[in-house]
Amino acid sequence: MADERAPLVTLHVWRVPRRAVGSALLRMAVTRRRPAGVRFGKLLGTGAGESFGPGDADLTRWAVITVSDSPVRFPAWDRIAESHARLDLEPLTSRGTWSGRNPFQPTGRHHDGPVLALTRARLRPTRALRFWRAVPAVAREVSAAPGLLARFGIGEAPIGWPGTVSVWRGAADLTAFAYRQPEHRAAIARTPVDRWYAEELFARLAVRGISGDRSVLGWAEGREHTAR
């Protein structure tokens, strides 16, 4: 069981109507102050995760991930959103850094339920083209992967800061995709050789709970709702 005194890790995702896209962009541009009690927080744009370019962006969906001492609310985003989902998470493993630090405190605990994989990176400008060429084949593989419940792209900027969020039925499904699918396995092998990233982080987190509208997460119709 996770330490009750451990920081809370939460992912909020909002869907805003098209008429509120301007308000969402303004919030992204001017929000700099962290809410009280938040140790780490990132406000993120989202996309389909098919190419990680400007054309991939979804301007009606926005997200924030926080590591905090107590539950955090975002009333300004709630006011403009038409739907919202919140995932309560427990870091199991984490490798790499985000803005120069690892924000998570992994428990290393075995977890039998749904897991969320979070990846993010800062591309080296001189290596970005090679990275983008590798993305479509991997994106096709993950879309068809057994055990995938939801997925979308994330980014701190339209270009050069790619990331992904994916929710899996269990750790075995995530591991099978990561190390057995040929395109993804080849991309892992190429990463240290091609040196795509100036900074990267990969974290695996237990999904302790999901509340709100799962369709905001890209939850596919007909896929098993195992996260409670």
N, C-alpha and C positions, 0 to 999 in steps of 0.2 A: 504493500500500500504506500502511495506517495506521502511524503512528509507534509502534514497540514500547514506547516510554517513556510513551505516552499513558495516562491513567487507564483502568481497566477499568470498563465499564458493564454491569451484569448485572441481569436481572429474574428473580427466583425466584417461583414460584407453587405453592402447596400446596393439596391437597384433603384435608380432615380428615373423619373419620367424625362422624356426628351426636352420638355420645356424647362427642366431644372439643370440641364447640363452646364449652362453658364454659371449657375450658382456653385455647382460642384467644382468646376475648374477654378473659380475664385477661392474656394476653401482650400484647394490644393496649393494655390499660389501664396496665400497669406497665413495659413496655419503653421506656426513655428513653435508655439508654446506647448509644452507637454503638460497634460493634466496632472494634478497632485497625486503622488504615490506611484507614478509610472517610472519604472527604472529604464525601460527601453521601449521605443515606439516608432513605427514607420507607417506613414500614410502612403497608400499604393494605388496606382492605376491598375487596370486589369485588361486582359485581352483573351483571345481564343487560345493563345499559346501555339499557334501554327507557324509563325514566322518571326515574332518578336520585333517587327518593324512598326512604323506608325499606322500602316494599314491594318494591323492586327488588333489595334486598340478598341476597347469597348467603352465608349464615353458615358454609358448609362450604368456602369457598375464600378464601384470603388470599394476599397478595403483598408483596414488598419490592423496591424498586429501589435499587441502590447505585452509587456512583461511588467507586472504591477504587484503592489502589496495588497491591494483590495480591488473589488470589481470596478471597472471603469465604464462610464457611459458617455455617449457622444450625441447629446440632444440636438446639436446643430445639424448633424447628418440625418438623424431620425426625422427631423422636421421636413426635409426635402425628399426623403425616400418614399417609394411606394411599397417596398418590401425590404426585408432585412433578415440575415441569418447570423447567428453567433455560435462559434465553436469553442468549447472549453478544452484545453489541451494540456498534456503532460509530456515534457521532453524526455525521450528515451535515449536517443543518441544525437550528437551534434558534432560536426567537423567543419573547421574553417572559421571565418570571421565575417562580420557585417559592420561596416563603418569602423573597422579596426578592433572589434571585440566580438566575442561569442556571447550573445545575450542570454543563452539558455543554460540551465543547470541540469544536465541529463541525469536521470535516475538509474539508467542501465537496467531497468526492471523488465522482466518478461511480461508481455501484454498479449492477451488472446483476442482482443476485439479489434475494431476498426483503427486504422492508423492513417495519419496525414504525413505526406512527404513534402517538405518545403525546400526548394532550391532557390538560390539567388546568386548573382554574380555581377561583377563590373568588368566589362570587356576591355581588352587592350585594343585601342583604335586600329592598330596595324594588323590585328588578327580577326577583326569583326567579320570580314567577308567570308573567311573560312568557316567561322562559327555558323553564320546564317545559312550557308550552303548545306550544313549538316542537319539543320533543324527539321525540315519537312519530313524526311524519312523517319526520324525518331518520333515525330508527332503522330504520324500514321500508325506506328507500332503501339504507342501508348493508348490511342483511341480505341484500339481493338483488344487491349490487354484484358485477360480474364481477371475478375476481382476488382476492376476499377469502378468506383461509384461516382466520382465527380472529379473534374479537373478544370483549371483555367490558368492563364498566364498572369504574372504580376510584374510590376516595374516601378521604380522610383522616378523614371524619366522615360520619354517615348523611345529613345534610342540609347543603347549601350549599357542598360542596367536590367538585363532579363532575369526572370525568375518564374517558378511554377509552384502551384499548389495542386496536389492530387490527394484524393481520399480513397483508401483501399479497404476491401473487406477484411483483410488481415495482413500481418507482416509477411506471411509466406507468399501471398500474391504480389506484394511489392518487390520482394527479393527475386521472385521468378522473373518479373519484368526487367528489373535492373540488370540482372546478370545472365539471363538466358536469351533475351531478344537480341538478334544479331546486330541491328543498327545501333541500339542503345549501348550494347557491349563494346562495339567498335568506337562509339563516341567517347566512352569512358577511357578506352585505351589511348585515344588520340589526344585527350586533354593535356597530359603532362608533356607530350611531344610538341603539339601545336601551340601550347601556352596561350590559350584563348583568353584566360582570365587574369586580371590584375588582382582580383579578390574574389573569393567564392565561399559559400556556405551551403552545407547540406545537413538537414535535420530530419529526424524521424520522431513523430510525436503521437502519443496515444490520444485518441478522440474520447474524451470523458463525457461529452454531451454535445448535442446539436439542438438549438432552439430556433424557431422562426421558420422562414420559407426556404426549404432546401433547393428549390429551383434556381435561387439566386446563385447557388454554388455550381450550377451546371449539372445538377443531379439528373442522371439519365432516366427516362421513363422505363419502368419495368425492371430496374436494377434493385437488388435487395436492400431494404432499409434496415440494416443491422445496427447502425449507431443509434443509441437511445439517449 
